[in-house]
Amino acid sequence: MSEEFIHLSVLGSEAPDALVADPDGLYVDGTFGRGGHSRRILAKLSEKGRLIAFDRDPEAVKAARLIDDPRFSIVHEPFSTMRESLAALGISAVDGIFLDIGVSSPQIDDASRGFSFRFDGPLDMRMDTTRGMTAAEWLACADERDIRHVISLYGEERFAGPIARAIVERRKTAPLATTRELADLVARVVPRNRKDLGQHPATRTFQAVRIEVNHELDELRSALEAAGALLKPEGRLAVISFHSLEDRIVKHFFDRTAHPEKALDPRLPLTKDMLPKPLFESVTRIRPGEEECAANPRARSAVLRVGVRTAAPWRSEAGACGR
């Protein structure tokens, strides 16, 4: 792994600094990617420390296995399974969990993965290429109503209806098979954004289809729930999100778990001792600085939220994250 790529890890110093409170502790990196954050976390650990990384991308797992460090191990599973996967390793509690949500740069830059309309490639979009339905397969069989719903909800695209109709009409003659075919189809339906002429008309549609194919938001909700259950008292959860859909879920999770009293009916005659105990405290929000944003444009939309686990027993319903 080149030093150049490691330097492009968003909030590469801030996230490990916020995560690692005990250098002797056991930590989880739920999104290894190409290891930029994992390497920086390892650098903060002592010889007694340990880091277990997760990733569902086979290429990421392959890169992780190049790390020759007895303190490190990789699990080829999505981060939503961390509780079950760690239990299989005899682990029921950890000192910190880090999640970097979204698509990694190598995934975007590899035309064969089909994540970007910048390159013509197969319309795949799966983060785990060993399982699940590809974007092409989903677009070939989904109802027009479902396609419209996904593009509207996950892409926040106001032209979702015309796009869905065009996709269904197109597949009557030939199914969409490549990224360029989908991008060109959307561009014929969606007018250019006059306020942002640099944004391709298919940007929101690609985001929406990718989220649907990988069940990204449901995976995130499950991972946050698992993290809350796994963290020891004083353990830390650090999450970097890149767009409003992800950040809304993370923010809501921390808000509910740090302030559970907000969910109660204020008319109930409850004393302070009767209120549910907070599950997280000291929740902070960190944004990249101007220098990092200039060096790495992807960092501009990043938000790091960090919470510290309390000693209160975990309540599963408290971690429920709304849409």
Buried (B, 14 or more C-beta within 10 A) or exposed (E): BEEEBBEBBBBBEBBBBBBBBBEEBBBBBBBBBBBBBBBBBBEBBEEEBBBBBBBBBEBBBEBBEEBEEEBBBBBBBBBBBBBEBBEEEEBEEBBBBBBBBBBBBBBBEBBEBBBBBEBBBBBBBBBBBEEBBBBBBBBBEBEBEEBBBBBBBBBBBEBBBBBBBBBBEBBEEEBBBBBBBBBBBBBEBBEEEEEEEEEBBBBBBBBBBBBBBBBBBBBBBBBBBBBBBBBBEBBBBBBBBBBEBBBBBBBBBBBBBBBBEEEEEEEEEEEEEEEBEBBBBEBEEBBBEEEBBEEBEBBBBBBBBBBBBBEBEBBEEBBBBEE
